[in-house]
Amino acid sequence: MSENKLLITFKSDLYNYSLKQLRYISEEGVWSIGQMYDHLIVVAHEYLDNMETCVTLNEEQPLGKTQFGEQLFRNGGFPPIKIKLPDELNSPPNNSDSKEDLIIRMDQLIQRMGQWELKVDYINPNNKVKHGGFGWLNAKEWYNLIEMHFRHHLRQKDELERYIL
């Protein structure tokens, strides 16, 4: 499934939830579906920002990915496990957006990705920005990480839907 198809599917699924379902938190420490969407959108824009930074760099980066980063990209995605970030990076996502707000934000993300879809292959692959866990990534890798991150959250989405449907 291409990046845009996956994001369009996520966006389409938003139409199936009521506001109550979007904001429902089943227990402490578990996100709502709305929080998961907020997290995905915020992180995707961070990845796109880093991708755009790669365009502006004047110095090539000889360093590469960490061992985990190499494995992630070799496998084409995250392992099927829950990943817990350090507490300082793990503040709960926003849970106040309406369905309409999330749809607009998904549209904006899909549009922004579409603007870079054809350009990303032509960005110098040696211009890199460092990811805290994966090492030095180039623009194409940052772009591809968005789809991998959305795909990683499919399991969480299925789990959260079981609480509300």
Secondary structure, DSSP 8 states (H G I E B T S, - for coil): --HHHHHHHHHHHHTT--HHHHH---STT---HHHHHHHHHHHHHHHHHHHHHHHH--S-----B-HHHHHHHHHTS--SS-----GGG---------HHHHHHHHHHHHHHHHHHHTTGGGS-TT-EEEETTTEEEEHHHHHHHHHHHHHHTHHHHHHHHHHH-
